[in-house]
Amino acid sequence: MVQSSPQSAAVTSVSVSCSPAGVMAGDTTQCIAAVQGSGSYSSAVTWSASAGSITSTGSLTAPAKSGNVTVTATSAEDPSVSGSAVVSVSAPGTPSSITSVSVSCTPSTVPTGGASRCSASVQGTGSYSSAVQWSATGGAISSAGLFTAPATTGNLTVTATSTQDSSKSGEATVAVQLGIPASRHVVLVMEENQGYATVVGSSAWPNLNNLIANGALPTQYYANTHPSIGNYLMLTTGQVLTNDDSSTTVWNVDNIARRMLAAKLPFRVYAEGVTQGYVGGNTGLYLVRHNPFALLSDVAGNKVVANQVIWPFSQFAIDLANGELPEFSYIVPNVNDDAHNGTPQQADSWLQSNVVIPLENQAAFQSGGDGLLIVDFDEAATSDTAYGGGHVSPVMWGPVVKHGYRQTSSTVYQHQSMLRTVMDALGLQNPPAAAATAPSMAEFFVQE
């Protein structure tokens, strides 16, 4: 059966600003709309004005008479949600003065070296000038308000000062944070039921510990729940959804597959023990709960998509040989090869032979490439309930990852942070549910 969730797309608010907010009769002002919502909502709006005329891009031409004009932007997705701003129209010859300057920067959080577009709204009386001079406490900002962040992190203040009246200015804060490098070769492999202490430094995982030495290790990473299934769903939807390991419910919720399909971003699931397009239940050594993509309506509910996305693991080697690795690969070993039923040594050997060594030979995973391999564990032993699912040891490796890095921050990461990390690397915005506010794992990546 298909269950729905409140995480579907919805527009929650529309706000409008016009710059300048005061113009002479017959002059123009540019209005912009900021649309907020949840899920993969549309930011499109339709414009209207109480007087004068306004284009489909928000450019208002003031009427010939003085007075106030209300400009309204209405969500194209949900016409019940709209926002408005007032533009003051003055007759020629009216004495001018600046009353206020306000500043907004979008986005308000950027990675080091990233950019933010800042705009100033100048208000006043008469035929005042809307021109401003820009400055910032760090980084650089152009005369048009394009802010470029410095190489260091922190909160920086962007200021716009009226050129007509230097005593009037406005400010906005831009937060500069570490970023996740873009990658078009992200590979995620899932292992099973191993706690941090049984993996890191263990002789049972020699190859994975070598990967740790050459990659990055989060030391404060915890699974979300027991048993397995909720962790896999958190990694793909940002929600636990169920703790019933026998559940075959197909979930109609916002998820990474939906976002990749909408963005036309190629991805594949490579699973041991299944045939192309298989979205059925457990078979042989394959457990469907280890393949959350087969539990999402965007894949399981569409045979064409399922045939495009779900492949037997043997296809992974074929795609590598043909140079056709998709932008995102999700690998599902069978229960003997993921440490669920088999030994850790067997899982370690399988991972090295079937995933790590083949990727090492790919240009994307060599110096100068953009490859990112993530080896994650669904949960620790059931006796470990710290943060819900226990202490586990995901490993990140590739040229975009810091070499030999172990977590230095005290941040607690969970599977929703890994979902955010994958989506950030793939350039997919607005991660679903808990991933939207999850801590960024940027500390583990090389900063450009």
Helices and strands as residue ranges (DSSP letters): E 2-4, E 10-19, E 22-24, E 28-38, E 45-49, E 53-54, E 59-61, E 67-75, E 82-90, E 97-106, E 109-111, E 115-125, E 132-136, E 140-141, E 146-148, E 154-162, E 169-177, E 186-191, H 196-199, H 206-214, E 216-217, E 221-222, H 229-237, E 250-252, H 256-262, E 267-271, G 288-290, G 292-295, H 297-300, H 303-309, E 310-312, H 314-321, E 328-332, H 344-351, I 352-356, H 357-360, G 363-365, E 372-377, G 386-388, E 391-392, E 395-397, E 405-406, H 415-426, G 433-437, G 442-444
